[in-house]
């Protein structure tokens, strides 16, 4: 039997999967990926993302405003996010965060948006899903400031930042999520950061349709390929694939407790 794992972050609403979602989800199941969280990055798209989760038993969803879109979209409100969270398959807040790589000119609104999402994670106790790129200092500062104001659960999605930000997140009790980047041949330094983290704080994701791990690098990613990243993760932690799959699935259940508790009516 194929060990069961979870794709904790994908984007099934993206046009890359149009007309193929049933087949993509079926291939994921064949690879042992029995659950996945599809992420809404613009709140106006939440109804469409919700519909995907409603139509497919293994699919859950989260919603937020991606930092690269923060200047283009209406600022999310606490009430709006909390209201969305009432849906039984809504399991996380975000993705949100800071991205100064291409969009540093909008950093002020990004930070404002991030704090709204943190307030929603604190109010709902659903995990905050963080995107961080080229903004390590501000990210570590804001996460810590807000945590002091009241605890909230959090995962650093597609973690590929510095060891310092990784440690800051772990010190706050947060999780690090391993994407296909960790499987790239030149990602040795990133694999070392993961190896230094407690295995009970690690998740696996695809971020599909992006960042496909080898041997599919450069092609469209899909949830089934989280099994390929998990095989690399097992090597990083010196575990069998089955053990790593079981541990990361248990980590997902602990962090995404609403998904773990869900059952169809």
C-alpha positions in Angstrom: 0.0 0.0 0.0 1.1 3.5 -0.8 1.8 5.6 2.3 -0.7 8.4 2.8 0.5 12.0 2.7 -1.0 15.5 2.4 -0.4 18.3 -0.1 -0.8 21.2 2.4 -0.7 23.9 -0.3 -1.8 23.9 -3.9 -3.8 26.2 -6.3 -6.4 24.0 -8.0 -8.4 27.0 -9.2 -5.6 28.2 -11.4 -6.3 27.9 -15.2 -3.4 25.4 -15.5 -5.9 22.8 -14.2 -8.9 23.8 -16.1 -10.8 20.8 -17.4 -8.4 18.4 -15.6 -9.2 18.7 -11.9 -10.9 15.4 -11.6 -8.0 13.6 -13.2 -5.4 15.6 -11.2 -7.2 14.7 -7.9 -7.4 11.1 -9.0 -3.7 11.0 -9.8 -3.0 12.5 -6.4 -4.9 9.6 -4.7 -3.0 7.1 -6.7 0.3 8.6 -5.4 -1.0 8.4 -1.8 -1.9 12.1 -1.5 -5.3 11.6 0.2 -5.9 15.3 1.2 -4.9 18.7 -0.2 -5.5 22.3 0.7 -6.3 24.6 -2.3 -5.4 28.2 -1.6 -7.4 31.3 -2.7 -5.0 34.2 -3.3 -7.6 36.9 -4.1 -10.7 37.1 -1.9 -13.0 37.8 -4.9 -12.1 34.3 -6.1 -13.2 32.7 -2.9 -16.5 31.4 -4.2 -14.8 29.5 -7.0 -12.2 28.0 -4.7 -14.9 27.0 -2.2 -16.8 25.3 -5.0 -13.7 23.1 -5.8 -13.5 22.0 -2.1 -17.2 21.4 -2.0 -17.1 19.2 -5.1 -14.1 17.0 -4.0 -14.0 15.1 -0.8 -10.2 15.2 -0.4 -9.9 18.9 -1.0 -10.0 21.6 1.7 -9.4 25.3 1.2 -8.0 28.5 2.6 -8.3 32.1 1.5 -6.5 35.4 1.8 -4.9 38.2 -0.2 -1.4 37.3 -1.6 1.1 39.9 -0.7 2.0 40.5 -4.4 -1.7 41.4 -5.0 -2.1 43.5 -1.8 -1.9 46.8 -3.7 -4.4 45.7 -6.4 -7.1 44.2 -4.2 -9.4 45.7 -1.6 -7.9 45.4 1.9 -9.3 42.3 3.6 -11.2 42.9 6.8 -11.2 40.8 10.0 -15.0 40.4 9.8 -14.7 39.2 6.2 -12.1 36.5 6.9 -13.9 35.3 10.1 -17.2 35.0 8.2 -15.5 32.9 5.5 -14.0 30.7 8.1 -17.4 29.4 9.1 -17.5 27.1 6.1 -16.8 23.5 7.2 -14.0 23.0 4.7 -12.3 26.4 5.2 -9.2 25.4 7.2 -6.6 28.2 7.0 -6.1 32.0 6.7 -4.1 33.1 3.7 -1.9 32.9 1.9 -0.7 36.3 3.1 2.8 37.6 4.0 5.4 39.8 2.5 7.1 39.8 -0.9 9.7 42.5 -1.6 11.3 40.7 -4.6 9.0 42.2 -7.2 6.6 44.3 -5.1 8.7 46.1 -2.5 7.0 49.4 -3.5 3.8 48.1 -1.9 5.4 46.9 1.4 3.3 49.2 3.6 0.0 47.9 2.4 1.5 44.3 2.5 2.3 44.8 6.1 -1.2 46.2 6.9 -2.8 43.3 5.0 -0.6 40.8 6.9 -1.6 42.1 10.3 -5.3 41.8 9.3 -4.8 38.2 8.4 -2.9 37.5 11.6 -5.8 39.0 13.6 -8.1 36.6 11.7 -5.9 33.6 12.5 -5.8 34.7 16.2 -9.6 35.0 16.3 -10.4 31.7 14.5 -7.3 29.8 15.7 -7.0 28.5 12.1 -3.4 28.4 10.8 -2.0 31.5 9.2 -0.4 30.6 5.8 2.7 32.8 5.2 4.4 33.6 1.9 7.8 35.2 2.6 10.3 36.4 0.0 13.1 38.9 0.4 11.5 40.3 3.5 13.0 38.3 6.3 13.7 41.0 8.8 10.2 42.6 8.6 8.6 39.2 8.5 10.3 38.0 11.7 9.6 41.3 13.4 5.9 41.4 12.6 5.2 37.7 13.4 6.9 38.1 16.8 5.2 41.4 17.6 1.8 40.0 16.7 2.5 36.7 18.6 3.2 38.7 21.7 -0.2 40.4 21.3 -1.9 36.9 21.2 -0.9 33.5 20.0 -1.9 32.1 16.7 -1.0 29.0 14.7 1.1 29.4 11.5 3.0 27.7 8.7 5.7 29.2 6.6 4.5 27.9 3.2 7.1 26.9 0.6 9.8 27.8 3.0 13.0 28.9 1.2 14.1 31.8 3.3 17.1 32.2 5.6 18.0 30.0 8.5 17.4 32.9 10.8 13.8 33.3 9.7 13.3 29.6 9.9 14.6 29.6 13.5 12.4 32.6 14.4 9.3 30.9 13.1 10.2 27.6 14.9 10.8 29.5 18.1 7.2 30.9 17.9 5.9 27.3 17.6 5.3 27.6 13.8 5.7 25.0 11.1 7.9 25.0 8.0 6.5 23.6 4.7 8.7 21.7 2.3 8.0 22.3 -1.4 9.7 21.1 -4.6 12.4 23.7 -4.1 13.9 21.5 -1.4 14.3 18.7 -4.0 16.2 20.9 -6.5 19.9 19.7 -6.8 21.3 23.1 -5.8 19.1 23.5 -2.7 21.6 21.8 -0.3 21.7 24.8 2.0 17.9 24.8 2.2 17.9 21.0 3.0 20.3 21.7 5.8 17.9 24.3 7.3 15.1 21.7 7.2 17.4 19.0 8.7 18.1 21.2 11.7 14.3 21.6 12.4 12.3 19.3 14.5 10.6 16.7 12.2 7.3 17.3 14.1 7.1 20.8 12.6 7.5 19.9 8.9 4.7 19.8 6.3 4.9 18.9 2.6 3.3 20.8 -0.3 3.5 21.3 -4.0 2.5 25.0 -4.4 1.2 23.6 -7.7 1.1 24.5 -10.5 4.5 25.9 -9.6 7.8 24.5 -8.5 7.6 20.9 -9.7 10.3 18.7 -8.1 12.6 16.6 -10.3 12.1 14.8 -12.6 9.3 17.2 -13.6 11.1 20.5 -12.9 10.1 23.2 -15.4 6.8 21.5 -16.1 3.4 22.0 -14.5 3.3 20.8 -10.9 0.4 18.9 -9.4 -0.6 17.5 -6.0 0.6 13.9 -6.8 4.2 15.2 -7.0 4.2 16.1 -3.3 5.1 12.4 -2.9 8.4 13.1 -4.8 9.3 16.0 -2.5 8.4 13.8 0.5 10.9 11.2 -0.7 13.6 13.8 -0.5 12.3 14.9 2.9 12.6 11.4 4.1 16.3 11.4 3.1 16.9 14.8 4.8 15.6 13.4 8.1 17.1 10.0 7.7 13.6 8.3 7.8 11.9 5.8 5.7 9.4 7.2 3.3 6.5 5.6 5.2 7.7 7.1 8.5 8.2 10.6 7.0 4.8 10.4 5.4 3.1 9.4 8.6 4.9 12.1 10.6 4.1 14.9 8.2 0.5 13.8 8.0 0.3 13.8 11.8 1.8 17.3 11.7 -0.8 18.5 9.3 -3.6 17.1 11.5 -2.2 18.9 14.5 -1.9 22.2 12.7 -4.9 22.0 10.4 -7.1 20.5 13.2 -10.3 21.5 11.4 -9.4 19.5 8.4 -8.4 16.5 10.6 -11.8 16.7 12.3 -13.9 17.1 9.1 -16.1 14.4 7.8 -18.8 14.5 5.1 -22.3 14.8 6.5 
